[in-house]
Amino acid sequence: MTVREGDWLESHPENGETFEEYVESGPTLPTAERNKIYIQPLGDFTDDETKVVRLTADYLRAFYNLPVVLRDAEHVKDLPSDSQRIRYPGILQIKTSYFFNLLPSMLPDDAAALICFTNYDLYPEDTWNYVFGQASLENRVGVWSLWRLERDGQKLTKANRFLDRTLKVATHETGHMFSMRHCKKYECLMSGTNNLDETDRRPLDTCPDCTMKIAWAMPYQPAERYKNLAEFWRKQNRTSEEKLMLEKMRAVEEAR
């Protein structure tokens, strides 16, 4: 894959991970007792944000072949003064530790992962400007912000770009929750990203190696997976994405 100035691999050299290395690593996987992905929206969401979160739940279901439970949105409340700041005029940022103190108590026994979406901007430490999201793999919880995904600078971005960014972040970070490391062999959804420009360049699906990891881990036959992803894109009237998934499905079936 080509590395541009400012890209993830320029500042974070890493080895990547083969399918064999993933299997041998003893990854954290869904079990019969813990096999659901829960999505908890926390914030005050617009109609557009609510729609993107709902579609992300549908996409995760097709992407990983696991039950996905989308909970009703809840307001952020009892926010300590040391977990918030005004970083930009009128823009409230919330420290990620607030969510990590809250989310474990919301984690059901049958959860493989609990993903929290908020429409507030996030920061992990006082010395950081912001962070898109953060996860605690040990506690099986993560929080991701829609605030920057929805914007290009100070302006709201196009609906499809907002959706694509959210799908990429959600599926990428859920992959990390199942112990998948960054990919560097291909242009892949599991490749690391350093900024929104790099995120926008990433594909909406995994490469062949990372798809093999999903097929082994869930388990989930690639042809069935591509069919389900194609159906998701058909419902969104995204013809090119639907066509690509169907082409992948036929290629896998012909290779049998």
Secondary structure, DSSP 8 states (H G I E B T S, - for coil): ----TT-HHHHS------HHHHHHT------SSS-EEEEEEES---HHHHHHHHHHHHHHHHHH-S-EEE---B---S--GGGEEEEETTEEEEEHHHHHHHGGGG--TTEEEEEEEESSEEESSTT-S-BSEEEETTTTEEEEESTTTTEETTEE--HHHHHHHHHHHHHHHHHHHTT-----SSS-TTS--SSHHHHHHS-SS--HHHHHHHHHHTT--HHHHHHHHHHHHHHTT-HHHHHHHHHHHHHHHHH-
